[in-house]
């Protein structure tokens, strides 16, 4: 399926980053995981990645069922995770899952905003 846009240009937009962080906090919060870090726009990706990797590592070690439920909520399937693990053996499982989570949550935010704007453009005036 061809996506309606490329996400790369949006990765540096502060509003997109803010909305992505909010989405991650919401999804992780549903499972009692508090994603808390200072939102310094210069270091946001590094800080977010480190914080998520911490939670994901803990879940991999102690509660794989909870991790599976979280990944289901985020809409990351097992096949995409295994494919990424195989493609990047130089990274830990937690690092690979962290990258996939951030990427998926960013896509959620972009799709939501894209379709919100798309619907607004198509509404009849008057």
N, C-alpha and C positions, 0 to 999 in steps of 0.2 A: 504494500500500500504506500503510495506516495504521500508524504506529509505536506500540508498546505504551506509550510515554511521551514526554513532551516533555523535551528535553535541557537547556533553559535553566536550570532550577533547580539542575542539577548542576554548572554551570560554576564555581561559587564554592566547592564542597566540596573541601577540601584533599586528601582521599584520592583522589578522582576525578582531581584535577589531578596528583597524584603518579603515579598509574597511567597517565595519559595521557602524561606526560613519559617514563615508562619504556617505554611502547609505541613512542613516537616514536624514542627512543634505540635500541631494538631494531631497528626497521625501517630506520632510516638506517644503523646499524652494519653491517647485512648488506651494505651497499654501500660500506663503508669510510669512511663519513662520521661523524665524531665530533661529536655534538651535546652540547656541554658548556657549561654556564652555571650560575651560582649559583642555587640554588633558594630565592629570597627570595619568599615567598608574596605579598608586596605587589606585586612587579614580575614575577612569573613569566610572565604572558601576554606582556608587553612583551619580556622577555628571550628567551623561547622564539620569539616571532615574529621578532625581529631575527636570532637565530641561524639559524633555518630559512630565512629570506629570503636570508641570505648564501650558504648552501649551494645553494639553488635557483637563485639568480642565476648562480652559478659554473657549475652544470650546464647552464643554458640557454645560456650563452656557450661552453662548452667540450665538453660531453658530453651531448647530447640523448638519446642511446640509453640512457645510464645513468639519466638522469632518467625516461625512459619506463619502464624496468624498476622503478625505485623506486616510481613512481606506480602501476604494476601491482601491486606487492607491497602497497601501502597500500590498494589497491582504489579508485582514482580513475580514472574513465574519461575519455577525450578529450572526449566530448560534454558532460559536466558542467563540464569546464574551459572549453571554448569558450563555453558558455552563461554562465558566470560572467564571463568576459572581456567578453562583449558587454553584460552587465548592469552592469558596473562599469568603464567606460572611463577613469575618473579614477584608477585604480590600475594599477601596472605588472603585467606578467605574473607576475613573481616574487611580488609581494604577493598577487595573487589565488590563486595556487597554494598559497602559505603558509597562507592562511586556510582553503582547502579541506582541506589536509593536517591541520591542527589539528582542524578540525571532524570529519573522517572518523575520526581516531584517537580522539577523544573518544567518538564514537558506538560504535566498536569496544569500548572499555572498558565503556561503559554496557550495551551489548547482552550482553557476556560476563557481567557481574555480574548482570544481570537474569535471564538464562537459568540461571545457576548457582543463584540463589535460587529460581527457578521449579521447577527440578528437585528441589531439596532439599525444598521444600514438598510435592511430589507423591509423595515416597518413602513407602512404607508403613512404619508404625511397628512396632517389635518385632523 
